[in-house]
């Protein structure tokens, strides 16, 4: 059982390394220019020359996937990072704030969570227009409510933990106790979500 898990782990690592390499150096793995059109070669099936076939304009689909990997990974990392930071800040504020502030923040968050993430992303892209930055903004806005909710729950749970109470008894300043004892626990949960 453990041997099979080890094999699966290394297979996953190998796939991630290939994706990272493709994102960093697409010209090495791509077989054609991703923008080169050839109308006579449109909609060809997969073959030795065109591994994934060609699209309606005769462009090599494999090369387009390889070149698109870098942009997709970049947008995903940017959106996830911004959502994580924003979710941590707002969620921690809601978790530490008085009930009225917490309730107000969570009602706004509940409204945002009521809409499907895909729909939110489509609306944002429709309003802002296409482009990598606008797509990153759309994905961030669609994902951030989940991060806020998780950060709030973790903050409320950890602020009452024994080690945080012990820090208070030892008269550790509240900000220092929060940064040292609560934030790592909240970041752990958010990292898993990310």
N, C-alpha and C positions, 0 to 999 in steps of 0.2 A: 504494500500500500504506500509506504513512504517513498519507495523507489519510483513508483508511478507519479507521485506528487512532485518529486524532484525533477523528473523528466519534463512534466508539464510546466514547472517553474522555469526551467532553462529554455524551453520552447517559447514561452511567453517573453522572456528576456530577449531572446534572439529576434523575435518579431518586432519588439520595441526598438531594438538597436537598428534593425533594417529600416524601420520607419524614420528614426532619428537621422540616419545616414541619408535617406532619400530626401528628407526635409532640408538638410544642410547642403547636400551636394546632388541636386537633381540631375545635372548634366551627366554624371557618371552612370546612373542607372537608366536614364531615358534612352530609348532607341531612335526616336525621331524628334523633330522640332514640334512642340505641342501646338503651335499656331499655324503650321504649314497645312494648307488645304489642298486637296486633290479631288475634284468633283467626280472624276471617273472611278475613284477608289472609295466612294461613299458606301457606308453600311456593310462593309466587308465583315465576315465572321472571323473569330479568332484564328490565327495562323502563326507560322513561325516568324513571318515578317511583322505582323501586328498581333501581339500577344493577347490583347483584349478586343481586337477588331478595330473598326473605324466608326466614326459618328457620321451624321448626315452630311457633313461638309468634307468628309474624307480625312479628318484629322485622326491621328493615332490615339486611341483612348488610353492605352497604358502610359504613354508619355504624358498625357494630360493629368492622369492620376498622380504620377510621380511628381510633376511640377506643382500640382495643387496640394500635395501633402504638407509642404512647408507653410503655405499660407493658412491652411486649415488648422494645423497644430499651433501656429502663432496666434491665430484668433482665439482658439480654445484656451490656450494658456493665459492670454491676456484677460479674457472674459472671466475665467475661473479665479485668477488672482485678484481682480478688482471685486468680484462678488464675495470672495472670502474676506477681504479686508473690510469692505462695507458691511457685510453681514456680521463680522466680529464687532465692529464699532457700534452699530445700531442695536444688535442683539445684546451686547454687554450693557449698553445704556439702558435698555428696557429691563434687563435683569436686575440692575442695581437701582433703578429709579423708583420713586414713590409709586404707589398703585395707580394714581390717575395718569401719570405719564406713561407707565407701562401699558395700561389699558388703551390709551389713545394710539400708541405706536403699534400695538398688536392688532387693533381694529383696522388700521391702514394696511398692515401686513396681511391680514386675513382677506381684505378686498383684493390685494394683489395676487394672493394665492388662489383666489376663486377662478381666475382666468388661466386656461391652459398655457404652459410655457411656449408652445409652438405658436399659438395665436398671438401672444404678446410680442414675440420676436417678429412675426409677420407684420403686425401693425407698426412696430417701430421702424422696420426697414421700409415699409410703404411710406411713412411720414418723412423719414430722414433721407431716403434714397439708398441705392446700392453702394457698396464699397466696403473694404475690410474694416475700417474703423466703425462704420455704422452697424455692421454685422456684429462686431465685438460689443458695442453698446446694447444692441438688441438681445444678445445672448446673456449679457450681464443682468439687464433688467428682468429678463425672464427667470433667471436662476436665483437672484439675490433674496427673494422672500423665504426660500427654504433655508438658506444660510442664516438669515436673521432669526428665524424660529428656533433652529438648533442652537445657535449661540445664546439666545435668551434662556432656553431650558437648561443648558449646561451651566451658565452663569448662576442661575437661581439655585441649582443643585450644589454647585461647588462652593458658593459663598457661605453655605451652612456646614461644610465639611469640617471634620475634626481638626485637620491641620491648619485650616484657615482660622478656626476659633482659637487654636493654640497660638497662632501668630498674633491675634488680637490680645490675648491674655498677656503675651510677652511685650505688648505695646509697640508692635511693629506698625509703622504708619499705614493707614488704609490703602493708599495708592501703591505702596511697595508690596503689601500683602496681596493685593489684587494682581499686580503684574507678575509677582513671583509664584503665586499659588493657584490663581484662578485661570489666568490667560493660558498657561501651558495645557491645562485640561480642556479648555474650550478649543484651543487650536488643534489638539489631538483629534477631537470629534469632527471639527471642520475639515481637517486634512483628509480624514477617511471619506467624508462626503465628497470632497473635491476629487 
